[in-house]
Amino acid sequence: MVPHNFDNYILIKNIREGLKLFVICSAMFKNAHKRLLIVDDSRDNQILLEMLFKAYGYQVLCASDGQEALDILEHLKLLPHLILLDAQMPIMNGHDFRLEQKSDSRFKNIPVVVMTADDDLNEIYSDMVQPEDILLKPLQIKSVIQRVSATLERFEEQQLLH
């Protein structure tokens, strides 16, 4: 809808753009201290997810398989707040990574969101040692951001209660 007064139209348009920018900047500020580890054997997925989360202010590290992810975790001074984990990978798949993660007291409480093309969610939930959430591939960008943010918020609330 274009108002009769062109100057008002430009003002309204600028206000809308400013609000969009404000929302993006607020999200970046809110997430600036949050660290993610993305574990996916697809370099394209790593790049896409890294760009996406960095645009929202997250600090991001990537690994190509479960073993590389464990190696990264071993050397980090500050652990990630969340791991975004592909289920099917060479060398060490998501299931084996989860078993190793859960057996290590340093890493067992890092929340995990699993990414998979398998639509049998009950089997994935069980096989992946009860992840905090499961995202079906192909990933929907808006859904990925919302669900990762929601998982982090739930985890932070749980930490405050304990």
Solvent accessible surface area in square Angstrom, and as a share of the most:
residue,aa,sasa,rsa
1,M,221,0.99
2,V,100,0.58
3,P,30,0.19
4,H,202,0.90
5,N,75,0.38
6,F,131,0.55
7,D,107,0.55
8,N,69,0.36
9,Y,63,0.24
10,I,66,0.33
11,L,104,0.52
12,I,70,0.35
13,K,100,0.43
14,N,91,0.46
15,I,91,0.46
16,R,151,0.55
17,E,88,0.40
18,G,39,0.38
19,L,105,0.52
20,K,121,0.51
21,L,111,0.55
22,F,135,0.56
23,V,97,0.56
24,I,84,0.43
25,C,66,0.39
26,S,46,0.30
27,A,21,0.17
28,M,81,0.36
29,F,170,0.71
30,K,102,0.43
31,N,8,0.04
32,A,52,0.40
33,H,101,0.45
34,K,7,0.03
35,R,52,0.19
36,L,2,0.01
37,L,0,0.00
38,I,0,0.00
39,V,0,0.00
40,D,1,0.00
41,D,64,0.33
42,S,39,0.25
43,R,137,0.50
44,D,111,0.57
45,N,40,0.21
46,Q,6,0.03
47,I,73,0.37
48,L,83,0.41
49,L,1,0.00
50,E,39,0.18
51,M,124,0.55
52,L,23,0.11
53,F,0,0.00
54,K,98,0.41
55,A,56,0.44
56,Y,72,0.27
57,G,15,0.15
58,Y,7,0.03
59,Q,90,0.40
60,V,16,0.09
61,L,80,0.40
62,C,29,0.17
63,A,1,0.01
64,S,45,0.29
65,D,11,0.06
66,G,0,0.00
67,Q,72,0.32
68,E,68,0.30
69,A,0,0.00
70,L,20,0.10
71,D,67,0.35
72,I,38,0.20
73,L,2,0.01
74,E,85,0.38
75,H,157,0.70
76,L,51,0.25
77,K,199,0.84
78,L,118,0.59
79,L,51,0.25
80,P,9,0.06
81,H,50,0.22
82,L,0,0.00
83,I,0,0.00
84,L,0,0.00
85,L,0,0.00
86,D,8,0.04
87,A,3,0.03
88,Q,133,0.59
89,M,18,0.08
90,P,80,0.50
91,I,149,0.75
92,M,27,0.12
93,N,49,0.25
94,G,0,0.00
95,H,53,0.24
96,D,60,0.31
97,F,0,0.00
98,R,1,0.00
99,L,88,0.44
100,E,85,0.38
101,Q,0,0.00
102,K,79,0.33
103,S,92,0.60
104,D,32,0.16
105,S,89,0.58
106,R,129,0.47
107,F,4,0.02
108,K,84,0.36
109,N,101,0.52
110,I,14,0.07
111,P,3,0.02
112,V,0,0.00
113,V,0,0.00
114,V,0,0.00
115,M,0,0.00
116,T,5,0.03
117,A,81,0.63
118,D,58,0.30
119,D,112,0.58
120,D,63,0.33
121,L,81,0.40
122,N,128,0.65
123,E,102,0.46
124,I,10,0.05
125,Y,101,0.38
126,S,81,0.52
127,D,58,0.30
128,M,2,0.01
129,V,40,0.23
130,Q,115,0.51
131,P,4,0.03
132,E,76,0.34
133,D,28,0.15
134,I,18,0.09
135,L,4,0.02
136,L,78,0.39
137,K,51,0.22
138,P,114,0.72
139,L,33,0.17
140,Q,116,0.52
141,I,74,0.38
142,K,149,0.63
143,S,33,0.21
144,V,1,0.00
145,I,20,0.10
146,Q,98,0.44
147,R,91,0.33
148,V,0,0.00
149,S,26,0.17
150,A,42,0.33
151,T,1,0.01
152,L,2,0.01
153,E,68,0.31
154,R,107,0.39
155,F,44,0.18
156,E,61,0.27
157,E,105,0.47
158,Q,94,0.42
159,Q,99,0.44
160,L,152,0.76
161,L,151,0.75
162,H,185,0.82
